[in-house]
Amino acid sequence: MDLSNRTVLIVGGTSGIGRELARRFAAAGSTVAVGGRSPEALSELAEEGFGTIGVDVTDSVSVASFRDTVLARYPELDTVVTMSGVMVLEDLRDPAHFEAAATTIDTNLLGTIRVIDAFTPHLVRRGAGTFITVTSGIAFLPFPPMPSYAASKAAVHAYSEALRAQLDGTGVDVVELVPPAVATAGQEQVNPHALPLDDFATEVMDLLGTEPTPREILVDRVLMHRWAERDGTYDDLVAQRSKALAMLPSRQGQR
């Protein structure tokens, strides 16, 4: 992928990984626009020189209006990164968790589908372009305290595979970015082994710039997650990660 002359839209790019990737694409020479819900974050990004547009990926009307605004401003749009997401703890013994599950699926999975649906006709008409979907190492190696997050990201992986097959021959590529735990949004406090954001972004941009661009962007730190089943380490790693269930409020004090 030529990173120096693209028109890139990053949906959910107001913080963390998305915000850093926006800066990296811009530094490489691409035109970058960012979509998100936070007016404050969008204002900060506008001050940095990014195009900014508000959007709520859980609202189909908002996504449609967002699409129209983006394409009016950026008719040469050729790259859409969809990475809006929420990550929350859920206690499956408590029926009240369903609200968190519904929000997670609506944002992470259905939000991704809404954005892809909105921009597929444009990219297909161009005859060239790229969707970059964002999943997680947790899609391949579940983290039991976050079941709906894992399920949503596994679903986005499967959806990306199907999307790639259906867009074959149109000139539109589908690339899946699979982050490990990255030191952003408080992850560094929960996981001292989280990969520094700067290191992660550097490795991602290097991989995106290879020819041909891999279907899955797998930094070194996520390989143990991605290939756990193949390597025969899956059961042991899930058991190890299940120890984190102790962080659920209902498990506090249990042995």
VOKELO-278620 format. One record per residue (C-alpha): residue in one letter; residue number from 1; x, y, z. Coordinates in pm, 1 decimal, decimal comma. Last residue first. Layout:
<nodes>
{rodren:A	vodo:NUM	xx:X	yy:Y	zz:Z}
...
</nodes>
This chain:
<nodes>
{rodren:R	vodo:255	xx:-1057,6	yy:-1785,0	zz:4628,1}
{rodren:Q	vodo:254	xx:-1335,4	yy:-1533,1	zz:4638,0}
{rodren:G	vodo:253	xx:-1277,4	yy:-1188,4	zz:4791,5}
{rodren:Q	vodo:252	xx:-1387,2	yy:-1003,9	zz:4479,9}
{rodren:R	vodo:251	xx:-1563,1	yy:-1240,7	zz:4243,0}
{rodren:S	vodo:250	xx:-1886,7	yy:-1043,9	zz:4218,9}
{rodren:P	vodo:249	xx:-1690,7	yy:-726,7	zz:4136,8}
{rodren:L	vodo:248	xx:-1515,1	yy:-889,5	zz:3838,7}
{rodren:M	vodo:247	xx:-1136,8	yy:-859,2	zz:3873,5}
{rodren:A	vodo:246	xx:-1105,3	yy:-1226,2	zz:3974,7}
{rodren:L	vodo:245	xx:-1209,6	yy:-1314,0	zz:3621,0}
{rodren:A	vodo:244	xx:-847,7	yy:-1227,4	zz:3534,8}
{rodren:K	vodo:243	xx:-750,4	yy:-1583,9	zz:3620,5}
{rodren:S	vodo:242	xx:-932,6	yy:-1679,8	zz:3301,5}
{rodren:R	vodo:241	xx:-633,3	yy:-1549,5	zz:3103,5}
{rodren:Q	vodo:240	xx:-421,7	yy:-1842,2	zz:3221,5}
{rodren:A	vodo:239	xx:-693,4	yy:-2093,3	zz:3139,5}
{rodren:V	vodo:238	xx:-736,0	yy:-1932,9	zz:2796,6}
{rodren:L	vodo:237	xx:-357,9	yy:-1954,9	zz:2744,0}
{rodren:D	vodo:236	xx:-340,5	yy:-2320,7	zz:2843,0}
{rodren:D	vodo:235	xx:-629,3	yy:-2414,2	zz:2616,7}
{rodren:Y	vodo:234	xx:-493,7	yy:-2222,1	zz:2314,3}
{rodren:T	vodo:233	xx:-128,5	yy:-2329,8	zz:2319,6}
{rodren:G	vodo:232	xx:-152,4	yy:-2599,8	zz:2049,6}
{rodren:D	vodo:231	xx:28,4	yy:-2389,3	zz:1788,0}
{rodren:R	vodo:230	xx:-262,9	yy:-2381,8	zz:1544,6}
{rodren:E	vodo:229	xx:-505,3	yy:-2290,6	zz:1820,9}
{rodren:A	vodo:228	xx:-278,4	yy:-2014,7	zz:1956,8}
{rodren:W	vodo:227	xx:-200,6	yy:-1869,0	zz:1613,0}
{rodren:R	vodo:226	xx:-360,5	yy:-1525,0	zz:1638,6}
{rodren:H	vodo:225	xx:-299,0	yy:-1484,4	zz:2009,2}
{rodren:M	vodo:224	xx:71,6	yy:-1575,5	zz:2007,0}
{rodren:L	vodo:223	xx:113,3	yy:-1364,6	zz:1692,4}
{rodren:V	vodo:222	xx:-18,1	yy:-1050,4	zz:1861,7}
{rodren:R	vodo:221	xx:317,6	yy:-919,0	zz:1992,1}
{rodren:D	vodo:220	xx:486,0	yy:-947,8	zz:1650,1}
{rodren:V	vodo:219	xx:244,0	yy:-714,1	zz:1479,9}
{rodren:L	vodo:218	xx:-18,6	yy:-882,9	zz:1266,7}
{rodren:I	vodo:217	xx:-178,0	yy:-681,2	zz:987,7}
{rodren:E	vodo:216	xx:-402,9	yy:-936,3	zz:821,6}
{rodren:R	vodo:215	xx:-459,2	yy:-945,2	zz:446,8}
{rodren:P	vodo:214	xx:-92,4	yy:-856,6	zz:404,9}
{rodren:T	vodo:213	xx:-9,2	yy:-559,9	zz:177,1}
{rodren:P	vodo:212	xx:161,9	yy:-683,2	zz:-136,5}
{rodren:E	vodo:211	xx:389,7	yy:-504,1	zz:-117,6}
{rodren:T	vodo:210	xx:473,9	yy:-375,4	zz:230,0}
{rodren:G	vodo:209	xx:358,2	yy:-33,5	zz:344,0}
{rodren:L	vodo:208	xx:80,3	yy:-162,4	zz:565,8}
{rodren:L	vodo:207	xx:336,9	yy:-373,3	zz:751,4}
{rodren:D	vodo:206	xx:565,5	yy:-76,4	zz:816,6}
{rodren:M	vodo:205	xx:267,0	yy:133,9	zz:920,9}
{rodren:V	vodo:204	xx:160,8	yy:-130,4	zz:1171,5}
{rodren:E	vodo:203	xx:510,8	yy:-169,8	zz:1317,7}
{rodren:T	vodo:202	xx:543,1	yy:204,7	zz:1375,1}
{rodren:A	vodo:201	xx:193,1	yy:223,3	zz:1522,6}
{rodren:F	vodo:200	xx:265,8	yy:-52,5	zz:1773,8}
{rodren:D	vodo:199	xx:595,9	yy:96,2	zz:1885,2}
{rodren:D	vodo:198	xx:435,8	yy:437,2	zz:1937,5}
{rodren:L	vodo:197	xx:142,0	yy:288,3	zz:2126,1}
{rodren:P	vodo:196	xx:361,8	yy:101,9	zz:2373,4}
{rodren:L	vodo:195	xx:264,9	yy:-268,1	zz:2381,2}
{rodren:A	vodo:194	xx:70,8	yy:-368,3	zz:2690,8}
{rodren:H	vodo:193	xx:283,8	yy:-574,0	zz:2932,0}
{rodren:P	vodo:192	xx:180,6	yy:-367,2	zz:3235,9}
{rodren:N	vodo:191	xx:-179,8	yy:-469,1	zz:3166,1}
{rodren:V	vodo:190	xx:-452,9	yy:-292,5	zz:3360,9}
{rodren:Q	vodo:189	xx:-270,9	yy:39,9	zz:3398,2}
{rodren:E	vodo:188	xx:-120,7	yy:30,4	zz:3047,5}
{rodren:Q	vodo:187	xx:-464,7	yy:-46,7	zz:2911,4}
{rodren:G	vodo:186	xx:-588,4	yy:290,5	zz:3036,6}
{rodren:A	vodo:185	xx:-716,2	yy:408,3	zz:2699,2}
{rodren:T	vodo:184	xx:-375,7	yy:338,3	zz:2542,6}
{rodren:A	vodo:183	xx:-86,4	yy:100,7	zz:2602,9}
{rodren:V	vodo:182	xx:-176,3	yy:-157,2	zz:2337,9}
{rodren:A	vodo:181	xx:-307,2	yy:-506,5	zz:2414,0}
{rodren:P	vodo:180	xx:-270,2	yy:-690,6	zz:2083,8}
{rodren:P	vodo:179	xx:-399,2	yy:-526,3	zz:1766,9}
{rodren:V	vodo:178	xx:-535,7	yy:-718,8	zz:1465,3}
{rodren:L	vodo:177	xx:-574,1	yy:-490,9	zz:1160,6}
{rodren:E	vodo:176	xx:-776,4	yy:-659,2	zz:887,6}
{rodren:V	vodo:175	xx:-721,9	yy:-548,1	zz:527,9}
{rodren:V	vodo:174	xx:-998,1	yy:-559,7	zz:268,0}
{rodren:D	vodo:173	xx:-913,6	yy:-457,7	zz:-88,0}
{rodren:V	vodo:172	xx:-1143,2	yy:-288,4	zz:-338,7}
{rodren:G	vodo:171	xx:-1045,9	yy:-343,1	zz:-703,4}
{rodren:T	vodo:170	xx:-1386,6	yy:-493,0	zz:-776,8}
{rodren:G	vodo:169	xx:-1257,0	yy:-842,3	zz:-860,2}
{rodren:D	vodo:168	xx:-1297,4	yy:-977,9	zz:-508,7}
{rodren:L	vodo:167	xx:-1544,6	yy:-762,0	zz:-319,4}
{rodren:Q	vodo:166	xx:-1753,2	yy:-1060,3	zz:-205,2}
{rodren:A	vodo:165	xx:-1448,8	yy:-1258,1	zz:-91,4}
{rodren:R	vodo:164	xx:-1301,3	yy:-965,1	zz:100,0}
{rodren:L	vodo:163	xx:-1637,2	yy:-895,1	zz:263,2}
{rodren:A	vodo:162	xx:-1663,3	yy:-1257,6	zz:374,2}
{rodren:E	vodo:161	xx:-1320,7	yy:-1248,1	zz:540,0}
{rodren:S	vodo:160	xx:-1395,3	yy:-911,4	zz:696,8}
{rodren:Y	vodo:159	xx:-1725,0	yy:-1044,8	zz:834,8}
{rodren:A	vodo:158	xx:-1543,3	yy:-1337,3	zz:996,1}
{rodren:H	vodo:157	xx:-1294,1	yy:-1101,4	zz:1161,3}
{rodren:V	vodo:156	xx:-1572,6	yy:-861,9	zz:1261,5}
{rodren:A	vodo:155	xx:-1749,5	yy:-1156,0	zz:1425,3}
{rodren:A	vodo:154	xx:-1440,4	yy:-1250,9	zz:1624,6}
{rodren:K	vodo:153	xx:-1423,7	yy:-886,9	zz:1731,9}
{rodren:S	vodo:152	xx:-1783,5	yy:-886,4	zz:1850,4}
{rodren:A	vodo:151	xx:-1745,2	yy:-1217,3	zz:2034,4}
{rodren:A	vodo:150	xx:-1431,9	yy:-1103,1	zz:2216,9}
{rodren:Y	vodo:149	xx:-1599,4	yy:-776,4	zz:2318,3}
{rodren:S	vodo:148	xx:-1906,4	yy:-971,5	zz:2421,2}
{rodren:P	vodo:147	xx:-1701,1	yy:-1195,8	zz:2647,8}
{rodren:M	vodo:146	xx:-1487,4	yy:-935,2	zz:2825,3}
{rodren:P	vodo:145	xx:-1390,0	yy:-1101,0	zz:3157,3}
{rodren:P	vodo:144	xx:-1306,3	yy:-1419,5	zz:2962,6}
{rodren:F	vodo:143	xx:-1030,2	yy:-1274,4	zz:2740,8}
{rodren:P	vodo:142	xx:-1077,0	yy:-1480,8	zz:2427,3}
{rodren:L	vodo:141	xx:-783,7	yy:-1586,9	zz:2206,5}
{rodren:F	vodo:140	xx:-868,3	yy:-1533,9	zz:1838,8}
{rodren:A	vodo:139	xx:-1092,5	yy:-1227,5	zz:1859,3}
{rodren:I	vodo:138	xx:-897,6	yy:-1123,3	zz:2169,9}
{rodren:G	vodo:137	xx:-600,0	yy:-1053,8	zz:1942,6}
{rodren:S	vodo:136	xx:-820,1	yy:-774,6	zz:1819,6}
{rodren:T	vodo:135	xx:-1037,3	yy:-661,5	zz:1527,8}
{rodren:V	vodo:134	xx:-998,3	yy:-348,1	zz:1319,0}
{rodren:T	vodo:133	xx:-1125,6	yy:-328,0	zz:962,8}
{rodren:I	vodo:132	xx:-923,3	yy:-152,2	zz:695,0}
{rodren:F	vodo:131	xx:-1128,4	yy:-104,5	zz:378,3}
{rodren:T	vodo:130	xx:-920,8	yy:-26,0	zz:73,3}
{rodren:G	vodo:129	xx:-971,7	yy:139,2	zz:-262,2}
{rodren:A	vodo:128	xx:-998,8	yy:87,9	zz:-634,0}
{rodren:G	vodo:127	xx:-1273,8	yy:56,9	zz:-893,9}
{rodren:R	vodo:126	xx:-1396,7	yy:403,6	zz:-805,8}
{rodren:R	vodo:125	xx:-1756,9	yy:282,2	zz:-830,3}
{rodren:V	vodo:124	xx:-1670,2	yy:-1,1	zz:-589,5}
{rodren:L	vodo:123	xx:-1523,1	yy:248,0	zz:-342,9}
{rodren:H	vodo:122	xx:-1832,6	yy:468,4	zz:-351,5}
{rodren:P	vodo:121	xx:-2080,8	yy:179,4	zz:-330,9}
{rodren:T	vodo:120	xx:-1891,9	yy:28,6	zz:-32,8}
{rodren:F	vodo:119	xx:-1891,2	yy:351,4	zz:171,5}
{rodren:A	vodo:118	xx:-2216,6	yy:334,6	zz:366,8}
{rodren:D	vodo:117	xx:-2225,5	yy:-45,0	zz:388,3}
{rodren:I	vodo:116	xx:-1878,9	yy:-46,1	zz:544,5}
{rodren:V	vodo:115	xx:-1981,9	yy:215,4	zz:800,4}
{rodren:R	vodo:114	xx:-2300,9	yy:33,3	zz:895,9}
{rodren:I	vodo:113	xx:-2117,2	yy:-300,7	zz:915,0}
{rodren:T	vodo:112	xx:-1855,3	yy:-161,7	zz:1153,1}
{rodren:G	vodo:111	xx:-2123,2	yy:-10,7	zz:1372,9}
{rodren:L	vodo:110	xx:-2307,8	yy:-343,2	zz:1369,1}
{rodren:L	vodo:109	xx:-1999,1	yy:-521,9	zz:1499,5}
{rodren:N	vodo:108	xx:-1822,5	yy:-296,8	zz:1748,9}
{rodren:T	vodo:107	xx:-2094,6	yy:-48,5	zz:1833,7}
{rodren:D	vodo:106	xx:-2412,6	yy:-255,1	zz:1834,4}
{rodren:I	vodo:105	xx:-2231,3	yy:-561,8	zz:1966,3}
{rodren:T	vodo:104	xx:-2079,9	yy:-370,8	zz:2257,7}
{rodren:T	vodo:103	xx:-2399,7	yy:-184,4	zz:2341,2}
{rodren:A	vodo:102	xx:-2598,3	yy:-509,1	zz:2343,8}
{rodren:A	vodo:101	xx:-2343,0	yy:-683,4	zz:2563,5}
{rodren:A	vodo:100	xx:-2332,7	yy:-393,7	zz:2808,9}
{rodren:E	vodo:99	xx:-2712,7	yy:-401,6	zz:2835,6}
{rodren:F	vodo:98	xx:-2702,5	yy:-778,5	zz:2875,8}
{rodren:H	vodo:97	xx:-2474,1	yy:-760,4	zz:3181,2}
{rodren:A	vodo:96	xx:-2779,0	yy:-704,9	zz:3403,7}
{rodren:P	vodo:95	xx:-2841,1	yy:-1079,8	zz:3387,1}
{rodren:D	vodo:94	xx:-2557,8	yy:-1125,8	zz:3641,2}
{rodren:R	vodo:93	xx:-2375,2	yy:-1458,6	zz:3616,3}
{rodren:L	vodo:92	xx:-2228,7	yy:-1339,9	zz:3285,8}
{rodren:D	vodo:91	xx:-2028,3	yy:-1072,0	zz:3465,5}
{rodren:E	vodo:90	xx:-1921,2	yy:-832,9	zz:3192,9}
{rodren:L	vodo:89	xx:-1616,4	yy:-605,4	zz:3169,5}
{rodren:V	vodo:88	xx:-1622,1	yy:-339,6	zz:2900,4}
{rodren:M	vodo:87	xx:-1453,8	yy:-267,6	zz:2567,5}
{rodren:V	vodo:86	xx:-1616,4	yy:-24,9	zz:2325,5}
{rodren:G	vodo:85	xx:-1531,4	yy:20,8	zz:1961,0}
{rodren:S	vodo:84	xx:-1517,4	yy:246,6	zz:1658,8}
{rodren:M	vodo:83	xx:-1244,6	yy:109,9	zz:1432,2}
{rodren:T	vodo:82	xx:-1346,1	yy:148,6	zz:1071,2}
{rodren:V	vodo:81	xx:-1060,1	yy:256,3	zz:845,5}
{rodren:V	vodo:80	xx:-1179,4	yy:370,9	zz:503,5}
{rodren:T	vodo:79	xx:-926,5	yy:425,7	zz:225,1}
{rodren:D	vodo:78	xx:-992,5	yy:567,5	zz:-122,7}
{rodren:L	vodo:77	xx:-1166,1	yy:901,1	zz:-69,0}
{rodren:E	vodo:76	xx:-1122,4	yy:1108,2	zz:-387,2}
{rodren:P	vodo:75	xx:-1458,2	yy:1282,2	zz:-340,1}
{rodren:Y	vodo:74	xx:-1338,2	yy:1415,7	zz:-4,2}
{rodren:R	vodo:73	xx:-1557,1	yy:1704,2	zz:109,1}
{rodren:A	vodo:72	xx:-1880,5	yy:1590,6	zz:-54,6}
{rodren:L	vodo:71	xx:-1789,6	yy:1228,4	zz:12,5}
{rodren:V	vodo:70	xx:-1741,1	yy:1294,4	zz:383,8}
{rodren:T	vodo:69	xx:-2061,4	yy:1494,9	zz:424,2}
{rodren:D	vodo:68	xx:-2271,8	yy:1233,7	zz:246,5}
{rodren:R	vodo:67	xx:-2118,3	yy:952,5	zz:447,4}
{rodren:F	vodo:66	xx:-2176,8	yy:1135,5	zz:775,8}
{rodren:S	vodo:65	xx:-2542,9	yy:1190,2	zz:689,3}
{rodren:A	vodo:64	xx:-2580,7	yy:817,2	zz:621,9}
{rodren:V	vodo:63	xx:-2393,1	yy:726,8	zz:942,1}
{rodren:S	vodo:62	xx:-2607,8	yy:959,7	zz:1153,3}
{rodren:V	vodo:61	xx:-2927,6	yy:811,8	zz:1006,8}
{rodren:S	vodo:60	xx:-2800,1	yy:458,9	zz:1075,9}
{rodren:D	vodo:59	xx:-2728,9	yy:537,0	zz:1442,3}
{rodren:T	vodo:58	xx:-2487,3	yy:306,6	zz:1629,4}
{rodren:V	vodo:57	xx:-2195,3	yy:450,9	zz:1431,4}
{rodren:D	vodo:56	xx:-2250,2	yy:794,5	zz:1585,0}
{rodren:V	vodo:55	xx:-2078,1	yy:1049,3	zz:1363,6}
{rodren:G	vodo:54	xx:-1915,1	yy:1391,7	zz:1382,7}
{rodren:I	vodo:53	xx:-1685,2	yy:1501,6	zz:1103,3}
{rodren:T	vodo:52	xx:-1324,5	yy:1616,2	zz:1126,0}
{rodren:G	vodo:51	xx:-1067,2	yy:1709,8	zz:862,3}
{rodren:F	vodo:50	xx:-728,8	yy:1702,5	zz:1024,0}
{rodren:G	vodo:49	xx:-508,8	yy:2009,5	zz:1068,1}
{rodren:E	vodo:48	xx:-390,6	yy:1964,5	zz:1426,4}
{rodren:E	vodo:47	xx:-653,3	yy:2216,5	zz:1538,9}
{rodren:A	vodo:46	xx:-913,0	yy:1995,0	zz:1372,6}
{rodren:L	vodo:45	xx:-786,5	yy:1707,7	zz:1586,1}
{rodren:E	vodo:44	xx:-847,5	yy:1905,6	zz:1904,4}
{rodren:S	vodo:43	xx:-1196,3	yy:2000,5	zz:1785,9}
{rodren:L	vodo:42	xx:-1273,9	yy:1637,4	zz:1707,0}
{rodren:A	vodo:41	xx:-1163,5	yy:1539,7	zz:2056,8}
{rodren:E	vodo:40	xx:-1390,7	yy:1799,3	zz:2215,2}
{rodren:P	vodo:39	xx:-1685,8	yy:1715,1	zz:1992,3}
{rodren:S	vodo:38	xx:-1656,5	yy:1346,6	zz:2089,3}
{rodren:R	vodo:37	xx:-1860,3	yy:1120,0	zz:1861,5}
{rodren:G	vodo:36	xx:-1611,6	yy:1027,3	zz:1590,6}
{rodren:G	vodo:35	xx:-1496,1	yy:1069,1	zz:1233,2}
{rodren:V	vodo:34	xx:-1143,6	yy:1158,2	zz:1126,2}
{rodren:A	vodo:33	xx:-1021,0	yy:1284,5	zz:790,3}
{rodren:V	vodo:32	xx:-671,1	yy:1227,2	zz:656,2}
{rodren:T	vodo:31	xx:-492,6	yy:1340,9	zz:339,5}
{rodren:S	vodo:30	xx:-185,3	yy:1123,9	zz:295,0}
{rodren:G	vodo:29	xx:179,2	yy:1231,6	zz:306,1}
{rodren:A	vodo:28	xx:341,8	yy:979,5	zz:539,1}
{rodren:A	vodo:27	xx:299,2	yy:1221,2	zz:830,9}
{rodren:A	vodo:26	xx:-73,8	yy:1229,6	zz:761,0}
{rodren:F	vodo:25	xx:-96,2	yy:850,0	zz:767,6}
{rodren:R	vodo:24	xx:99,8	yy:845,1	zz:1095,3}
{rodren:R	vodo:23	xx:-112,2	yy:1114,8	zz:1258,2}
{rodren:A	vodo:22	xx:-434,7	yy:937,5	zz:1168,0}
{rodren:L	vodo:21	xx:-281,2	yy:611,1	zz:1292,4}
{rodren:E	vodo:20	xx:-215,8	yy:776,7	zz:1628,3}
{rodren:R	vodo:19	xx:-574,5	yy:896,4	zz:1656,9}
{rodren:G	vodo:18	xx:-710,4	yy:555,8	zz:1567,5}
{rodren:I	vodo:17	xx:-486,5	yy:374,4	zz:1815,8}
{rodren:G	vodo:16	xx:-588,7	yy:588,6	zz:2110,0}
{rodren:S	vodo:15	xx:-838,8	yy:867,0	zz:2055,6}
{rodren:T	vodo:14	xx:-1060,3	yy:1044,7	zz:1802,8}
{rodren:G	vodo:13	xx:-1014,4	yy:785,2	zz:1529,6}
{rodren:G	vodo:12	xx:-1348,4	yy:608,8	zz:1556,7}
{rodren:V	vodo:11	xx:-1396,8	yy:627,6	zz:1181,4}
{rodren:I	vodo:10	xx:-1063,5	yy:691,3	zz:1011,5}
{rodren:L	vodo:9	xx:-1105,5	yy:827,8	zz:659,6}
{rodren:V	vodo:8	xx:-799,0	yy:822,9	zz:437,2}
{rodren:T	vodo:7	xx:-725,8	yy:997,7	zz:110,1}
{rodren:R	vodo:6	xx:-407,1	yy:839,6	zz:-15,1}
{rodren:N	vodo:5	xx:-80,6	yy:974,1	zz:-150,0}
{rodren:S	vodo:4	xx:205,5	yy:874,1	zz:74,4}
{rodren:L	vodo:3	xx:89,5	yy:542,9	zz:219,9}
{rodren:D	vodo:2	xx:132,4	yy:341,5	zz:-98,5}
{rodren:M	vodo:1	xx:0,0	yy:0,0	zz:0,0}
</nodes>
